[in-house]
Amino acid sequence: MAGEIIYADLKIPGASSSSRPPQPSQHFSSPPCPRWHRIAVGAGWAGNIVLTIAVIALGVWVSQLHLSCEGQTRGTLNTSENNEAECSCQEDFRSRLKPILCEPHNGSLAEGSGCKLCPSDWLLRGDKCYWLSKERKNWTRSRDDCSGKSSRMLVIQNQEEMEFIQDVTQDANGAWIGLKVTSPGGKWTWVDGSPLDPMLFSVSGSAEGNSCGWIGDNQIQSETCGAEFKWICQKEATVI
């Protein structure tokens, strides 16, 4: 129709899109770390640094004392003097190490008294250290593991020790001990070569060629050596 005006929207490639409304920012500031958390982290780092310095200092001190003892021993003229110097250094070493590792009795460490130490994760009772495994193995592999720890499988000496072991293993659902049927004769024998004293302990179950002993239900029981239980190792405590 004559005289009409037609309007149209044209999209031109490359045209600027600056006319679009601005998009909201997608970045949000994270909340500040709580002050107590920063203090706890700082205290933890400080504790680690102090512990590291203490371990290094103790190592340096032991090394210096060892070198001093070697120097004194090498400076002696004969075997008798050499032995005396070595014994003197050992006593000096023990006297310095005792206040660090030993717990005082009645507030003090008496002169000439000793204390007994066990490796980490071992239990001290009397003159012995005891270790209960966390995993399970057959009897032979359990015995080999104890040997690898410079110890042996448990040999129970008396009823008092038996009661102690029962307390240690009450949540273990059974644990191998160093008791096995040996041939000929089919007799129960401890790993140290001594026979089981039937007047002290009895074993519940058969005594066949492939039978081994374990602690369970507050008594010694028989099981085939291929079964898997936890196990107990023992060694002499170190006296300083």
C-alpha positions in Angstrom: 0.0 0.0 0.0 1.4 3.4 -0.9 2.6 5.5 2.0 3.2 2.7 4.5 6.5 2.5 6.4 7.8 -1.0 7.3 10.3 -1.5 10.2 12.5 -4.6 10.6 15.1 -5.8 13.1 18.3 -6.7 11.3 21.0 -8.9 12.8 24.4 -7.9 11.4 27.3 -10.3 11.9 30.1 -8.9 14.0 27.9 -6.3 15.6 28.8 -5.4 19.2 26.9 -7.1 22.0 27.7 -4.4 24.5 24.0 -3.5 24.7 23.3 -6.8 26.6 22.6 -6.4 30.3 25.7 -7.2 32.4 25.7 -10.7 33.9 26.0 -11.1 37.7 29.4 -12.1 38.9 29.9 -15.8 39.6 32.7 -15.3 42.1 31.9 -15.4 45.8 34.3 -14.7 48.5 34.9 -17.7 50.8 34.1 -17.2 54.5 37.2 -16.4 56.6 38.9 -19.3 58.4 37.9 -19.4 62.1 40.4 -18.0 64.5 40.4 -21.1 66.7 41.2 -23.2 63.6 44.3 -21.1 62.7 45.5 -21.3 66.3 45.1 -25.1 66.4 47.0 -25.5 63.2 49.8 -23.2 64.4 50.0 -25.1 67.7 50.2 -28.4 65.8 53.0 -27.2 63.7 54.9 -25.8 66.7 54.5 -29.2 68.5 55.9 -31.1 65.5 58.9 -28.8 65.3 59.6 -29.1 69.0 59.3 -32.9 68.9 61.6 -33.1 65.8 64.2 -30.9 67.6 64.1 -33.1 70.7 64.6 -36.3 68.7 67.5 -34.8 66.8 69.1 -33.5 70.0 68.7 -36.9 71.7 70.3 -38.6 68.6 73.2 -36.2 68.6 73.7 -36.7 72.4 73.7 -40.5 72.1 76.1 -40.3 69.1 78.5 -38.0 71.0 78.4 -40.3 74.1 79.1 -43.3 71.9 82.1 -41.6 70.2 83.4 -40.5 73.6 83.2 -44.1 74.9 85.0 -45.4 71.8 87.8 -42.8 72.3 88.3 -43.8 75.9 88.4 -47.5 75.0 90.9 -47.0 72.2 93.2 -45.0 74.5 93.6 -47.9 76.9 96.8 -50.0 76.8 95.7 -53.5 77.6 92.6 -55.7 77.5 91.8 -55.4 81.2 91.8 -51.6 81.0 89.9 -51.8 77.8 87.1 -53.8 79.4 87.0 -51.5 82.5 86.7 -48.4 80.2 83.9 -50.0 78.2 82.0 -51.0 81.3 82.4 -47.5 82.7 81.0 -46.0 79.5 78.1 -48.3 79.5 77.2 -47.5 83.1 77.5 -43.8 82.3 75.2 -44.3 79.3 72.6 -46.1 81.4 72.7 -43.5 84.1 72.0 -40.7 81.6 69.4 -42.6 79.7 67.4 -43.8 82.7 65.8 -40.5 83.7 64.6 -40.1 80.1 63.0 -43.5 79.6 62.2 -44.8 83.0 59.3 -43.8 85.2 60.2 -42.9 88.8 58.9 -45.0 91.7 57.8 -43.0 94.7 58.9 -39.8 93.0 62.6 -40.8 92.4 64.8 -43.3 90.7 66.9 -45.0 93.3 70.6 -45.3 92.6 71.5 -48.8 91.3 67.8 -49.6 90.5 66.8 -50.6 87.0 63.8 -50.4 84.9 62.4 -52.7 82.2 61.5 -51.5 78.7 59.6 -53.1 75.8 59.3 -52.1 72.2 56.4 -50.0 71.0 53.1 -51.8 71.0 54.4 -54.5 73.3 53.0 -55.1 76.8 55.3 -55.4 79.8 54.6 -57.9 82.5 57.4 -58.9 84.9 60.5 -59.6 82.9 58.7 -60.3 79.6 57.3 -58.3 76.8 54.1 -59.6 75.0 52.8 -58.7 71.5 49.3 -59.6 70.1 48.9 -59.5 66.3 46.1 -57.6 64.6 45.9 -59.9 61.5 45.5 -63.6 61.2 47.8 -66.3 59.9 48.3 -70.0 60.2 50.5 -71.4 62.9 53.7 -71.8 60.9 53.6 -68.2 59.5 52.8 -66.9 63.0 55.8 -68.6 64.4 58.0 -67.2 61.6 56.6 -63.7 62.2 57.7 -63.9 65.9 61.2 -65.0 64.8 61.4 -62.0 62.5 60.7 -59.8 65.5 63.6 -61.3 67.5 61.1 -63.1 69.7 59.3 -66.4 69.9 55.7 -67.6 70.1 54.3 -67.6 73.6 55.4 -70.3 76.0 53.2 -70.2 79.1 55.1 -70.9 82.3 52.5 -70.9 85.1 48.9 -70.2 85.9 49.4 -66.5 86.7 50.8 -66.0 83.2 47.9 -68.0 81.8 45.4 -65.6 83.5 47.3 -62.6 82.1 47.1 -64.0 78.6 43.4 -64.7 78.9 42.9 -61.0 79.7 45.0 -59.9 76.8 43.2 -62.2 74.3 39.6 -61.9 75.5 38.6 -59.7 72.6 40.7 -61.5 70.0 38.5 -64.5 69.4 41.4 -66.8 69.7 45.2 -66.6 69.3 48.0 -69.0 68.5 50.5 -69.9 71.1 53.8 -71.7 70.8 52.4 -75.2 71.3 52.4 -78.0 68.8 52.0 -81.8 68.6 55.4 -83.3 67.7 56.2 -86.8 66.4 57.0 -89.5 67.1 54.7 -90.0 70.1 52.2 -87.2 69.4 53.1 -85.2 72.4 52.3 -81.5 73.0 55.6 -79.6 72.9 56.4 -75.9 73.3 58.5 -74.1 70.7 61.4 -73.9 73.2 61.5 -77.7 73.2 60.0 -78.3 76.6 57.0 -80.7 76.9 53.6 -79.5 78.1 53.1 -80.2 81.8 49.6 -81.9 82.1 49.6 -81.0 85.8 49.6 -77.3 84.8 47.5 -77.2 81.6 45.3 -79.5 79.6 44.4 -79.1 75.9 40.9 -79.5 74.7 40.7 -81.4 71.5 42.7 -84.0 69.5 46.4 -84.4 69.6 47.2 -85.5 66.0 50.2 -84.8 63.8 48.9 -81.6 62.4 47.5 -80.1 65.7 48.6 -76.8 67.2 47.5 -75.0 70.3 45.6 -71.7 70.7 44.0 -69.8 73.5 40.2 -69.6 73.3 37.3 -69.6 75.7 39.7 -69.3 78.6 41.5 -72.5 77.8 44.1 -74.1 75.5 42.4 -75.7 72.5 43.6 -77.9 69.7 43.2 -76.9 66.0 44.7 -77.9 62.7 47.8 -75.9 62.1 46.5 -74.6 58.8 43.7 -72.6 60.5 44.2 -68.9 60.8 44.1 -67.0 64.1 45.9 -64.0 65.7 49.0 -64.9 67.5 51.2 -63.9 70.5 54.9 -63.3 70.6 57.1 -62.8 73.6 60.6 -61.7 74.4 62.7 -60.7 77.4 62.4 -57.1 78.5 65.4 -54.8 78.2 66.7 -53.7 81.6 68.6 -50.3 82.0 
